């Protein structure tokens, strides 16, 4: 078991946006196989899951990067899927420049949209595998539930289209929280359509059909209440790509669905162990 060092990093996009992150290094050194993880909706690179999981992976020998895209935190509703997903290239470039030969690309929640989107769009040969923590199935379905059903969702879509057609797509409004008790989400009308509208490409069950023969590992806690992770997401993801291994954790909740389960709170060591086992089984050893 290696000691892990932590290095704060910052990368600047071609259009001048600074993206922060943290690089966890085993024994202070880069590994041949590295891991790059990107956060979910409204989250930052230092979210609790990554803050606990990344050092565990690094101590096992894998250099692990946790990094923001441009749509991190409060900026989620302000940038389109494509632009944010392409930011992940900066993380891969950083790891390659430091000496990584193979990179396992992954994310949590909405990061399980942007990771396969990036690979489907670019075919980047540096990406050897994909990690999907709290894997989403179809964000549009989750957005419909968030809106309160099909009819309110159609109304929200119609309004957003009217705003865009009138040249007001950049106006800001507030979406209800994804799960009860969470915070509401500011969005531009055009970004709502891009990320949550009927024609959105934020659909991992479609995206993972186009990632080649790369192995994929997906996780879900059965008490996760986030709408886009709920059944039939597992069955749809498994049907979409035969290289996907989907792990439904043992149900440990005593009071039904709990928002903390979306973040694997208290189960980080279990998640790390299962991830490391899968990496070994797929031949993705750290050196």
N, C-alpha and C positions, 0 to 999 in steps of 0.2 A: 504494500500500500504506500503510495507516494504522498508526500506533503504537497498541498496545493497553494500556489501563490495567486494573488489577484491583481490584475492590472486594469485600470480604467482606460477606456479607449474612446476616441472620437473620430468619426469619418465625415467628410464633406461630400455631398452629392455634386454632380456636374452643374446643377442649378442652384448651388449655394446653400443647401440645407444641412445643418450639422446634426449628426446622429450619434448618440452616446451608447456606450455599452461597457461590459466588463468581460475580460478574458481571464479564465481560470486555467492555470498551467500546472501540470504534474511535475513537481520538483523544479518548477521554474522554466521548464523546457517545452517546446512544441512537440507534439506527437505526430506520427505519420498519418494516422486517422484522427481527424478532429471533428467536433460537433458544433454546429451553429444553430442556435435556438432564437426564435422571435416571438414576441408576446401577443396576447389577444386583445380584444376590444377594450379600449380605455386603459390598457395596462402599460407598464414600463419595463425596461430590461431588468430592473431590480425587484420585480414582483416577488412575493414570498416563495412561490414554487421554484422559480429560477434561483433565487438566493440560497435555497437549501439543496436543490437538485444538482446544480452545476458544480459546486465543490465536491460532491460525492462522485460524480463522473470523472472529475479531474484527479481525485485521489486514486481512482482505479486506473489511471494512465491516459485518459483522453483529454487533450486540450479542448476546452469547452467555452464557446463564445455565447453570451447573452447580449442581444443588440436590438435597439429600436429600429423601426421603419419610420418614415415621415408621418405616418398616421398613428403614432403612439399617443397614449394618454388622452388628453383633452382634444387632440387633433384628429381623432378617428373619423369624425363626420365631415372633414374638410378636404380629404385627398382621395382620389380614385384608387380602386384596387390595383390597376396595372402599375401606376407610378410607385405605389407603396411596395408592391411585390418586387419590382425591379431593384429597389434599394437593397434587397438581400444580397445582390451581387457584391456590394461593398464588403460585406462580412466574409464572403468566400474569398474575395481578393486579398483581404487582410490575412486570413489564415494561410492562403497559398504563399503569400509573400514571406510569411514567417516560417515556412517549411512544410506545411501539411501537404500530403499527396492525395488523400481522399477525404471527402467531407460528407458527414451525415447531416442533412438539412432538416430542420424540424421547427415545431412551434407549438404553442398552447392555444386552444380555442380558435380565435380568428387566425392565428398563426398556422393552423392546419388548413386554412384556405390559401394563404399566401405562399406557403412552401410548395405544394404541388402546382399552384399556378405558375410560379417561377420556372419550375422544371418543365412543365408542359409547354411554356412559351419559348424557352431558350434551349432545352435539351442539354444544358450545361454538363459536360462530361466529368467535371470535378465532383458532382453530387453522386455519391455511391449508394445512398439509401435515404429513406425519409422516416422521421419520427413525428407522430401525430398524437399529442397529449390533449385529452378531452376532445376527441375528433368530432368535427362537425360533419353533418351529412349535407344539408341544403339550407343555407342561411335564409333563403326566401321563405321556407316553411316556418323557421323560427321567427322571422319578422312578421309573418301573418299572425302567429300566436301572440306575439308581443303587442300587435295592434288591437287585439281583442277579437280576432276572427276574420273570416274571409271578406265580409262586407266592409268593415272598417279599413281593412288593408287595401281593398280596391279603391275606396275613397281617398286614402292617403296617396296612392299611386296616381290617381286622376289629378289631385291637387298638385302634386310634384310635376307632372307633365304640363299642366297649365302654366305653372311658374316658369318652367324651362322655355316653353314656347313663347312666353311673354318677355323673355330676356331677363328673368328674375331668378334663374336657377341658383345663383350664389347667395340668395337670401338664407338666413339661418332660422330654423325652428327647432323645437325640442321634441324628441321621441320619448315615449314612456320607457321605463327601465326594462331590461331584458328579463329579469325575474323580480318578483315582489320584494321590496325592501332595498333593491339596488338603486343606483343613481340614474336619473334621466340622461339622455344622450343628445346633445346638440348635433344637428346635421344641416348641411346645405341640401337644398331640394335635389340638385343634380347628383350629389353624392349618394343620397338616399336611393335614387333610381339605379345608380351604378352598383351599389353594394347590396341593395335589398329589393330592388324592383324585379318585375317578372322576367326581364331579359338579362338580369345580372349573371355574371359568370362565377359568383361566389358559391360554387356548388362542387365540393370535393368529390361527390359521387360521380361527377362527370370528369373532373380534372384528373383524377388518379387513373383514368383510362389512358392517359396520354403521357405517362412518365416512363415509358419503356419497361424494361425488365428489372428495374431497381426493386429491391425488397422494401416493404413498408411495415411499420409497426404502429398500431393504434391502441389507445387506452381510453377507457371510460369507467368511472365509478357509477354503480347502478343507482346511487342516490343523487346523482347530478341532475338538477332540475332545468338546466339550460335547454331551451326548446329545440335547438338544432342538433343536440346530441341524443335526443330521445328516440326510441324505436319509431320507425324502422331504419334509423340511420345505420346501425350495425349491419343489418342484412343487406342494405343497399351498397354499403362500402365493400363488403366482402364479395358481393356479386360483381362489382365493377372491376376488381383487379385480383387475379388469383395469387399474386405475390404479397398480398396484404395478410398480416397476422393481426387479428383483433383480440385484445385482452379485455374482457369484462371482469373487473376485480370482484372479489368476494364482497357481498353486501355487509357492511359493518354498521350501518346507520340504525339508530334505535327509534327515530322519530320521522321516518319518511324522507322526502326530498329535502336536501339541505344545500343552500348556495355554496357553502364552503367546500362541498364535495366536487364542485366544478374545478377547484384549484388543488384537489388531492391533499387537502390540509391534514397533516398528521400521517400521511402515507408516502411521504417523499422517499424514505429509505426503501420501501417496498417497490416503488416505481423505478428507482435507480437500479435495484437488484434485477428486476425483470428486464430493464433496458440493457444492462450489461450482459445478461445471459443471452439475450437475442443477438446482440452484436457479436458475441463469441460464436454463436451457432451459425451466423451468416458469414463468418470468416473475416469480419471487420475488426481485427485486433488493433490495439493502439500503435504497435510498432511493427 
